[in-house]
Amino acid sequence: MVAYLLLLVAVLSRFVVLPHTAWLNFTAVGGALLYFGARRPWREMIAPLAVLLATDYCLTVYAYHYPFQWQNYVPTWLWYAAAIVLGQILLHARANVTRVAAATLLGPTSFFLISNYAVWAGGGMYPRTMAGLGACFMAGIPFYRNDVISTGIVLGLMFGVPVLVRRMREDQARAVVVR
């Protein structure tokens, strides 16, 4: 149930960030997808994909007022699925500090590389030269920074808080036994 609530938070975070340009890509999406992959069975993986696809459509058409062209979203949608798989691979069996840190870096980094390459290769914003590719990646750094920070916060809370609560209970139980 927690994974579904986090998915809802992720969707809402995309709408809340809209008017705040300094916080672009500071959303719970990456962390939610990684967490979903870590905590839910494979048969449920279509749910976050469907929700985020619908969110992409609504944001594009109703918030940004652009025509929706599904082919522009294929790299993003593939990344959504890849993030869930990454969460399943890295965090399902065992989630320790090293694995959570690796997911925190691998998730946003893979999205940064895929999405910026797709913008450069498929759009007309940057010349199709190495300099154009470099400029595209440079322009994406603020988005990447915010994505790493937000993913780290989400994963840190989702995996760290239960550990802290468990340790506090154990300490409390030991304190009772000692008395």
Steps between C-alpha positions, in 0.01 A plus 500: 500500500785738582638468144163609358481797738850601397393475135217743579750735666720473189214599270399788725860618524507543123202733514627696801839565341344651185510868598841476668760512225794483744374158610457340158524123524488514881232235522446169673469312170843336486496399864143373476578282199811356663308436823208347312736259327660410831179437692231378258477178298559495123130455422427847643762688297252616237315721752771766547568501127134560416467773764812683382405469132164659582679768701729579206197539277315727746804718565579537130147579388344679797790656691749581224239535222701311242368242257570151625739304280548158656820425307676779692431316825625154405849553655341626822252213515777247439693661782200469732503125439879484534487684835254245635726218381802672657312522831413132475860400422679723751258533788251214505705228666715725717491876548809624680666841494725411206215368287273795581784742416566313174130520407498869592778564250414245229133598470546873435821449302335256262206737454737793442693310233195355323282810505771746398624275222140464377452878499824548307438218251130556441450870535608815331618688808866404463718442195576135438866538572714406800484865610121487474490182705726660760279809514194280543659315791618825658149642481371190680731527803259703719227242429744219581608663827140537614419143396793356699408704807130414488568131432747493789245658734223260397714187521668617819162549666338186363786267589658691789200583718391136545857409604510786751162403644608136531826599675316732737260217592791262556678755718180560692449125550859461624452790739191331647688169544794673672275670757 
